[in-house]
Amino acid sequence: MMEEAQLLSSATACITGTPMAIFEDLSALVSGDIKRMAGQCSLRAPVYALPDLRSQAFQQTSTADGHRGATMFDRLARAVLTLFAVAYLVGLQPSVHAKLIRKDELHARQAEAAARIKANLPRSVSGSKKGARNITFTDPRASAFYVDGTTIPDVNWDIGPSWSGLMPISSHPNETRKLFFWFFPPGPEGSLDDLIFWTNGGPGCSSLEGLLQENGPFSWSWGQAHPTQNEFSWTNLSSILFVEQPVGTGFSQGTPDVTNEDQVAAEVVGFMQQFLDVFKELQGKKLYVTGESYAGMYVPYITNYIFEHPTALNLKMTGFWVSDPVLGWDVAQTQIPAVDFVHKYEGVFSLNQTFMAHLDAVAAKCGYTGYVAKHVTFPPKGRLPLPGKSTEADPGCDVWSEIFNAALAVNPAFNVYRIFDTWPILWDVLGFPGSFPQVQTPIYFDREDVKRAIHAPLDVSWEECSDINVFPNGDNSPPPAFSVLPSVIEKSERAVIVHGLADFILIAEGTRIVIQNMTWEGKQGFQKPIQNDSLIVDGMGALGTAHSERGLTYYEVALSGHMIPQFSPMAAFHIMQFLMGFRETP
């Protein structure tokens, strides 16, 4: 016992002079590797002898009543751990100072990381001839859409030529329905052989949000004081066309009248016919239809329409991307995985245990508990059933809304699009940062000088997400997973579904449910398990998962919320390289 007392005395003296790094080594004490800690703490001789003494004096002893007692080592370990823990909690200042990182060192490390990422961005993304910033369109009508890259308000560099404005959805002389577009040619390293079509979701949310805050050549994201160049712009891959659709979205003109996705697709293809008639030099390109969120409905139906009407457009329909997409029933994509999601990120949600017990009880009652473990198998065991009678949520089973309301009570800055957000709520030049409408003015695309620069109608009050119902009588189309999605996967050269793991408005595990319940190329779902850490991005390492089978590649991006090109632009760029054939492996 004398040795133990000496050790505890030495440990106590050591605590007040312990560098913070010592606390990282407490597990070494429990495992018996104490010499290293003793050396760091300058403990006295008895502790050096401790590993040798364990086989002698520190052997397990017996209590008087015959029960197995604790060894001296166990008691010592608990005592020293307690002392270290108490010291940590009360904030004792070490006499041997830990290394503090200065701001200039932090900045240097961040700059080094940014340089490493930039160094790994491919200088040339394709084998085709390099793009030209001064691309020319010969049709005189194109000049009316020309945007001088030096005159875009608040952008203090030349972003190069672009073309934007309103284009009718048909050639009828009395056509009143027009979609607003903004087209950018490829940057110096981009391909001239390809064309990316981008649409946001909503329904009714503007694709100019994608342009300005996700994958366009200049970026003005949440909290930024001014625009910056986007090194991960998809113009580094090819030309890109941002289109505000359906009618009623953004600057687009006309009275909304669509009732299903086939009609939406017909309007988009009609617009594209008029667009290609003016910009003839884009005909014959390989086309990639891309979008996010409710565009999970738009993109498969648009792609399917193009495949089913092969002569409608002089373009080669090649592949598609949908990220954090609406693909199946709401109950699968939000309700079933919601409680498991909260348990996974329990420290982020910080909901009390009484409420968590309530959620667990509701999930059990509604058939959500254990659903993923039982049904989301590789390969699937059969068709995945609905947990109740509704494709949304049975009465009393809307756990998603309960969680959202509770999360807002704990963290009023809670953001369904990226759950890690907290105070302060960042200012957004588009007036829609995450879940929070803002009242700051002016909204960038609602400014008169911006409207004039991009040939937008001056009499339209622009909003990121329209308060006009673009489906006046609802969208009557079935989810694409049960209709057109399997077919367009089979017809595309490559197809990509992407999901950010920090998204709560649509949950990644729900997308897995949809995929495992879908049949394409004669088989249901993925046959092999999805491997962790399989999305490897140059210069960054593992950023999530990537899994390919039968023409479909599914990605999960670990730190991204709903808008993947905004929250993880490096991963988004990597994925687009694969989709477009500039990268052989996902």
C-alpha positions in Angstrom: 0.0 0.0 0.0 3.0 2.3 0.5 3.8 2.1 -3.2 0.2 2.9 -4.1 0.1 5.9 -1.8 3.3 7.2 -3.3 1.9 6.8 -6.8 -1.3 8.6 -6.0 0.7 11.4 -4.4 2.9 11.7 -7.4 -0.1 11.6 -9.7 -1.8 14.4 -7.8 1.3 16.5 -8.0 1.6 15.8 -11.7 -1.9 16.9 -12.6 -1.3 20.6 -12.0 1.6 20.4 -14.4 0.2 18.2 -17.0 0.1 19.3 -20.6 -3.3 18.9 -22.1 -1.9 16.2 -24.5 -1.7 13.9 -21.5 -5.4 13.6 -21.3 -5.4 12.0 -24.7 -3.4 9.1 -23.2 -5.6 8.1 -20.3 -6.5 5.0 -22.2 -2.9 4.0 -21.9 -3.2 4.0 -18.1 -6.1 1.7 -18.2 -4.3 -0.8 -20.5 -1.3 -0.8 -18.1 1.1 1.1 -20.4 2.0 3.6 -17.7 5.7 4.1 -18.3 5.1 6.6 -21.1 2.7 8.7 -19.0 5.0 8.5 -16.0 7.8 9.9 -18.1 5.6 12.7 -19.4 4.5 13.5 -15.8 7.9 12.9 -14.2 6.4 10.5 -11.7 8.7 9.0 -9.1 10.4 5.7 -9.2 7.6 3.5 -7.9 5.5 4.0 -11.0 8.4 2.9 -13.3 8.3 -0.4 -11.4 4.6 -0.7 -11.7 4.5 -3.0 -14.8 6.9 -5.4 -13.1 5.1 -5.3 -9.8 1.8 -6.2 -11.5 2.9 -9.9 -11.5 3.8 -9.7 -7.8 2.3 -7.3 -5.4 -0.5 -6.2 -7.8 -1.9 -9.6 -8.4 -5.5 -10.0 -7.8 -6.4 -10.5 -4.1 -9.4 -12.0 -2.4 -11.6 -10.4 0.1 -12.3 -12.0 3.5 -15.7 -13.3 2.3 -14.1 -15.0 -0.7 -15.4 -12.6 -3.4 -12.9 -11.5 -6.0 -11.6 -8.0 -5.1 -10.1 -5.3 -7.2 -6.3 -5.3 -7.8 -4.1 -2.5 -6.6 -3.6 -1.6 -10.2 -7.3 -1.3 -10.8 -7.7 0.9 -7.8 -4.7 3.0 -8.9 -6.1 3.3 -12.4 -9.5 4.5 -11.2 -7.9 6.9 -8.7 -5.6 8.5 -11.3 -8.3 8.6 -13.9 -10.6 10.4 -11.4 -7.8 12.9 -10.5 -7.2 13.7 -14.2 -11.0 14.0 -14.9 -11.5 16.3 -11.9 -8.5 18.4 -13.0 -9.9 18.7 -16.5 -13.4 19.6 -15.3 -12.3 22.3 -12.8 -9.9 23.8 -15.4 -6.6 23.6 -13.4 -4.0 25.5 -15.4 -0.9 23.5 -16.2 2.4 24.7 -15.1 3.9 23.1 -18.2 2.0 25.0 -20.9 0.4 23.1 -23.8 1.2 24.3 -27.3 -1.2 27.0 -28.4 -1.9 27.5 -32.1 -1.7 31.1 -33.1 -4.1 32.6 -35.7 -1.3 32.9 -38.2 -0.5 29.2 -37.8 -4.2 28.4 -38.2 -4.4 30.5 -41.4 -1.2 28.9 -42.7 -2.6 25.4 -42.2 -5.9 26.3 -43.8 -4.0 27.9 -46.8 -1.9 24.7 -47.1 -5.1 22.6 -47.2 -6.7 24.8 -49.8 -3.5 24.7 -51.9 -3.4 20.9 -51.7 -7.0 20.7 -52.9 -6.3 23.2 -55.7 -3.2 21.3 -56.7 -5.3 18.1 -57.1 -7.9 19.8 -59.3 -7.2 18.4 -62.7 -5.8 20.9 -65.2 -7.6 19.1 -68.0 -10.8 17.3 -67.4 -11.2 15.6 -70.7 -9.3 14.4 -73.7 -11.3 16.6 -76.1 -10.0 19.9 -77.4 -10.0 22.7 -74.8 -12.8 25.1 -74.5 -12.7 28.7 -75.5 -14.0 31.6 -73.4 -14.8 33.6 -76.5 -17.2 31.1 -78.0 -19.1 32.6 -80.9 -22.7 32.0 -82.0 -23.5 32.9 -85.6 -27.2 33.4 -85.4 -27.9 37.2 -85.1 -30.6 36.5 -82.6 -28.0 35.3 -80.1 -26.7 38.8 -79.6 -29.8 39.9 -77.8 -29.0 37.4 -75.1 -25.3 38.3 -74.7 -24.0 39.2 -71.2 -20.8 41.1 -70.9 -18.7 39.4 -68.2 -17.3 42.7 -67.0 -20.7 44.3 -66.3 -22.3 41.9 -63.8 -23.1 43.9 -60.7 -20.7 43.4 -57.7 -18.6 40.9 -59.6 -15.2 42.7 -59.8 -13.6 40.4 -62.4 -14.4 39.3 -65.9 -16.3 36.0 -65.8 -16.3 35.8 -69.5 -19.1 35.8 -72.0 -22.5 34.3 -71.2 -26.0 34.5 -72.6 -29.3 34.8 -70.7 -32.9 35.8 -71.1 -36.4 34.5 -71.8 -37.1 31.8 -74.4 -40.6 30.6 -75.4 -41.5 26.9 -74.9 -42.8 26.6 -78.4 -42.6 28.2 -81.8 -46.2 29.3 -81.8 -46.4 33.0 -82.5 -48.8 33.6 -79.7 -46.9 31.6 -77.1 -46.9 33.4 -73.8 -45.0 30.8 -71.7 -41.3 31.5 -71.5 -38.5 30.1 -69.4 -35.6 32.1 -68.2 -32.1 30.7 -68.8 -28.5 31.6 -68.2 -25.9 29.8 -70.4 -22.2 29.7 -69.7 -19.7 28.2 -72.2 -16.9 26.0 -70.9 -13.9 27.5 -69.2 -10.4 27.2 -70.8 -10.1 23.6 -69.5 -13.7 22.5 -70.2 -15.0 20.2 -72.9 -16.6 21.6 -76.0 -18.4 18.3 -76.7 -20.8 18.3 -73.7 -23.7 20.3 -72.3 -24.9 20.2 -68.7 -28.6 21.1 -68.1 -29.2 22.2 -64.4 -32.5 22.7 -62.6 -33.3 23.2 -59.0 -36.4 21.7 -57.3 -39.0 23.1 -55.0 -41.2 22.8 -56.9 -40.9 26.4 -57.9 -37.3 27.1 -56.8 -35.0 29.0 -59.1 -32.0 27.4 -60.8 -30.2 30.7 -60.4 -29.7 29.6 -56.8 -27.7 26.7 -58.1 -25.8 29.1 -60.4 -24.9 31.5 -57.6 -24.4 29.2 -54.7 -23.6 25.8 -56.1 -21.9 25.1 -59.4 -21.8 28.3 -61.4 -18.6 30.2 -62.3 -19.0 32.8 -59.5 -20.2 32.1 -56.0 -22.1 34.2 -53.5 -23.0 31.8 -50.7 -24.3 32.3 -47.2 -22.4 34.7 -45.1 -20.2 36.0 -47.9 -19.7 39.7 -48.2 -19.2 39.7 -52.0 -19.0 37.2 -54.8 -15.9 35.0 -55.3 -14.6 32.9 -58.2 -15.8 29.3 -58.0 -12.8 27.0 -58.5 -15.1 24.0 -58.7 -17.5 25.5 -61.2 -18.9 23.0 -63.6 -17.9 25.3 -66.4 -14.5 23.7 -65.8 -16.1 20.5 -67.1 -18.2 21.8 -70.0 -20.9 24.3 -71.0 -23.8 24.6 -68.5 -27.3 25.8 -69.0 -29.3 26.9 -65.9 -33.1 27.0 -66.6 -35.8 28.3 -64.3 -38.7 25.9 -64.7 -41.6 25.0 -64.6 -43.5 28.1 -65.7 -44.0 30.3 -62.6 -40.5 29.8 -61.3 -38.2 32.8 -60.9 -38.2 35.1 -63.9 -40.1 32.6 -66.1 -43.3 33.9 -67.7 -46.8 32.7 -68.2 -49.6 31.0 -66.3 -48.7 27.7 -64.7 -51.0 24.9 -66.0 -49.0 21.7 -65.7 -50.5 18.8 -63.8 -47.8 16.1 -64.2 -44.2 15.5 -64.9 -44.7 14.5 -68.6 -46.1 18.0 -69.2 -43.1 19.5 -67.4 -40.8 17.5 -69.6 -42.6 18.5 -72.7 -42.3 22.2 -71.8 -38.6 21.8 -71.1 -38.0 20.0 -74.4 -40.0 22.7 -76.2 -37.8 25.3 -74.6 -34.7 23.4 -75.6 -35.9 23.3 -79.2 -36.2 27.1 -79.3 -32.9 27.5 -77.5 -31.0 25.2 -79.9 -32.5 27.0 -82.9 -30.8 30.2 -81.7 -27.6 28.7 -80.4 -27.1 26.2 -83.2 -23.5 25.6 -82.3 -24.6 23.6 -79.3 -26.5 21.0 -81.4 -25.0 17.5 -81.4 -23.5 17.8 -77.9 -23.7 15.1 -75.3 -26.4 16.1 -72.9 -26.4 15.5 -69.1 -29.6 16.4 -67.2 -28.9 17.3 -63.6 -30.7 18.7 -60.6 -31.4 18.3 -56.9 -34.3 17.9 -54.4 -37.6 18.0 -56.2 -35.6 17.8 -59.4 -35.5 14.2 -58.4 -39.0 14.2 -60.0 -38.1 16.6 -62.9 -34.8 15.0 -64.1 -35.9 11.4 -64.7 -39.1 12.4 -66.5 -37.2 15.0 -68.6 -34.6 12.4 -69.4 -37.2 9.8 -70.2 -39.1 12.2 -72.5 -35.9 12.9 -74.5 -35.2 9.1 -74.8 -38.8 8.5 -76.0 -38.6 11.4 -78.5 -35.2 10.8 -80.0 -35.7 13.3 -82.9 -37.0 16.1 -80.7 -33.6 17.5 -79.9 -30.3 17.4 -81.8 -28.5 16.3 -78.7 -27.2 12.9 -77.5 -28.9 12.1 -74.2 -26.0 10.6 -72.2 -26.5 10.6 -68.5 -28.2 12.2 -65.5 -27.5 13.3 -61.9 -30.0 13.7 -59.1 -28.9 14.8 -55.6 -30.8 14.5 -52.4 -33.7 13.7 -54.6 -37.4 13.0 -54.3 -37.6 9.6 -55.9 -40.1 7.6 -53.8 -42.8 7.8 -51.2 -42.5 10.4 -48.4 -42.9 7.7 -45.7 -39.8 6.0 -47.0 -37.6 9.1 -47.6 -38.5 11.0 -44.4 -40.5 9.1 -41.8 -39.0 5.6 -41.6 -35.4 6.8 -41.2 -36.1 9.9 -39.1 -35.7 8.5 -35.5 -32.7 6.4 -36.4 -31.2 9.6 -37.9 -31.7 11.5 -34.6 -30.1 8.7 -32.7 -27.1 8.8 -35.1 -26.7 12.6 -34.5 -28.0 12.7 -31.0 -25.3 15.1 -29.9 -26.3 17.5 -32.7 -30.0 17.4 -32.0 -29.6 17.5 -28.2 -33.2 16.4 -27.5 -34.0 15.3 -24.0 -34.3 11.7 -23.0 -38.0 11.9 -22.3 -38.7 13.1 -25.8 -36.3 10.5 -27.3 -38.3 7.8 -25.4 -41.5 9.2 -26.9 -40.0 9.1 -30.4 -38.9 5.5 -29.9 -42.4 4.5 -28.8 -44.0 6.2 -31.8 -41.5 4.6 -34.2 -42.2 1.2 -32.7 -46.0 1.7 -32.9 -45.8 2.9 -36.5 -43.5 0.1 -37.8 -40.4 2.3 -38.3 -38.2 0.6 -35.6 -35.9 -2.0 -37.2 -37.3 -1.4 -40.7 -34.0 -0.7 -42.2 -32.2 -3.6 -40.6 -34.9 -6.0 -41.6 -35.7 -4.8 -45.2 -32.7 -2.9 -46.5 -30.5 -5.9 -47.2 -28.0 -6.7 -50.0 -29.5 -8.2 -52.1 -33.1 -7.4 -51.0 -35.2 -10.3 -49.8 -38.2 -9.2 -51.6 -40.4 -6.1 -52.2 -40.1 -3.6 -49.4 -43.5 -3.0 -47.7 -45.1 0.2 -46.5 -45.0 0.3 -42.7 -48.6 1.4 -42.6 -51.5 2.3 -44.9 -50.3 5.7 -46.1 -47.5 6.7 -48.5 -46.9 9.8 -46.4 -47.6 9.0 -42.7 -50.4 7.3 -40.9 -52.2 9.4 -38.2 -50.0 9.8 -35.2 -46.9 8.7 -37.1 -45.5 11.9 -38.4 -42.2 11.7 -36.4 -40.4 13.9 -38.9 -42.5 16.9 -38.0 -42.2 16.2 -34.3 -38.5 16.1 -34.6 -38.3 19.3 -36.6 -40.4 21.2 -34.1 -38.4 19.9 -31.1 -35.1 20.7 -32.9 -36.2 24.3 -33.4 -37.1 24.6 -29.7 -33.6 23.5 -28.7 -31.8 25.3 -31.5 -33.9 28.0 -33.2 -31.2 28.2 -35.9 -31.7 24.5 -36.8 -31.4 24.0 -40.5 -33.2 21.0 -42.1 -30.9 21.4 -45.1 -27.7 21.0 -43.0 -28.2 19.9 -39.5 -24.9 21.1 -38.1 -25.9 24.8 -38.4 -26.4 26.9 -35.3 -26.2 30.6 -34.4 -25.7 33.0 -36.1 -28.1 32.5 -39.0 -25.9 33.6 -41.9 -27.0 36.4 -44.2 -28.0 35.2 -47.7 -27.9 37.5 -50.7 -30.8 35.4 -52.2 -32.9 35.8 -49.0 -33.3 32.1 -48.3 -30.5 30.7 -46.0 -31.5 27.2 -45.2 -34.9 27.0 -43.5 -35.1 30.7 -42.7 -36.7 33.4 -44.9 -35.0 36.7 -44.4 -36.2 40.3 -44.8 -32.9 41.9 -45.9 -33.0 43.9 -49.1 -32.2 44.0 -51.8 -32.2 40.4 -53.0 -29.5 40.1 -55.6 -31.6 38.9 -58.5 -34.4 41.3 -57.6 -32.1 44.4 -58.1 -32.9 46.4 -61.2 -29.2 46.7 -62.2 -28.9 42.9 -62.1 -32.0 42.4 -64.1 -30.8 44.7 -66.8 -27.4 43.0 -66.9 -28.9 39.6 -67.5 -31.9 40.6 -69.7 -34.5 39.6 -67.0 -38.0 41.2 -67.0 -38.0 44.3 -64.8 -41.6 43.9 -63.8 -41.1 40.6 -62.1 -40.4 40.4 -58.3 -37.8 37.6 -58.1 -37.9 35.1 -55.3 -35.6 32.1 -54.8 -38.7 29.9 -54.3 -41.9 31.1 -55.9 -45.0 31.7 -53.9 -46.9 30.8 -57.0 -48.0 27.1 -57.2 -46.3 25.8 -60.3 -48.6 22.8 -60.1 -52.0 24.5 -59.5 -53.8 21.1 -59.1 -50.9 19.2 -57.7 -48.3 16.9 -59.4 -50.2 13.8 -60.3 -47.1 11.8 -61.5 -46.0 8.7 -59.5 -42.6 8.8 -58.0 -39.9 8.1 -60.6 -38.6 5.0 -58.8 -42.0 3.4 -59.6 -42.2 4.7 -63.2 -39.5 6.0 -65.4 -36.3 5.9 -63.3 -35.4 2.2 -64.0 -35.8 2.7 -67.7 -33.6 5.9 -67.9 -30.9 4.2 -65.8 -30.9 1.4 -68.4 -30.7 3.8 -71.3 -28.1 6.1 -70.0 -24.4 5.6 -70.3 -24.0 6.5 -66.6 -26.6 7.5 -64.0 -25.8 9.1 -60.6 -27.8 9.4 -57.4 -26.1 11.5 -54.7 -27.1 12.2 -51.1 -25.6 14.3 -48.4 -25.6 12.6 -45.0 -26.3 15.9 -43.0 -29.5 16.5 -44.9 -32.7 16.1 -42.8 -35.4 17.3 -45.2 -34.7 14.2 -47.3 -32.7 11.5 -45.5 -30.0 9.3 -47.1 -31.2 6.1 -45.5 -34.6 6.8 -47.2 -32.9 7.0 -50.5 -31.3 3.6 -49.8 -34.8 2.2 -49.1 -36.0 3.5 -52.5 -33.1 2.1 -54.4 -33.4 -1.3 -52.7 -37.1 -1.4 -53.7 -36.4 -0.6 -57.3 -35.8 -3.1 -60.1 -33.6 -2.3 -63.1 -31.7 -4.5 -65.5 -33.6 -7.5 -64.2 -32.6 -7.3 -60.6 -34.0 -5.6 -57.5 -31.7 -3.1 -55.7 -28.0 -3.4 -55.2 -26.8 -6.9 -54.8 -23.6 -6.1 -52.9 -23.3 -4.1 -49.7 -22.3 -0.4 -49.9 -18.8 0.0 -48.5 -17.9 2.8 -46.2 -15.1 5.3 -47.1 -15.3 4.3 -50.8 -15.7 7.9 -52.2 -12.0 8.9 -52.5 -11.5 12.5 -53.6 -8.1 13.6 -54.9 -6.2 15.5 -52.2 -8.8 15.0 -49.6 -9.2 11.3 -49.0 -12.4 9.5 -48.1 -15.5 11.9 -48.2 -18.2 9.3 -48.2 -19.3 6.2 -50.1 -19.6 5.3 -53.7 -21.2 2.1 -55.1 -21.9 1.1 -58.7 -24.0 -1.7 -60.1 -25.7 -2.1 -63.5 -25.2 1.4 -64.7 -26.3 3.2 -61.5 -23.8 4.8 -59.1 -24.9 5.9 -55.7 -22.9 8.3 -53.6 -23.2 9.5 -50.0 -21.2 12.6 -49.0 -20.4 12.6 -45.3 -20.3 16.2 -44.4 -22.7 17.6 -46.9 -26.2 18.8 -46.4 -29.0 19.0 -49.0 -27.1 21.1 -51.6 -24.0 19.0 -52.3 -22.3 21.4 -54.8 -22.6 24.1 -52.2 -21.6 22.2 -49.1 -19.0 19.8 -50.7 -18.0 21.3 -54.0 -14.9 19.1 -54.3 -17.0 15.9 -54.0 -19.6 17.2 -56.4 -16.9 18.0 -59.0 -15.4 14.6 -58.6 -18.8 12.9 -59.1 -19.6 15.0 -62.2 -16.2 14.0 -63.7 -17.2 10.4 -63.3 -20.7 10.9 -64.7 -19.2 12.6 -67.8 -16.6 10.0 -68.4 -13.6 12.1 -67.4 -12.9 9.7 -64.6 -13.0 6.0 -65.0 -13.8 5.0 -61.4 -16.4 6.5 -59.1 
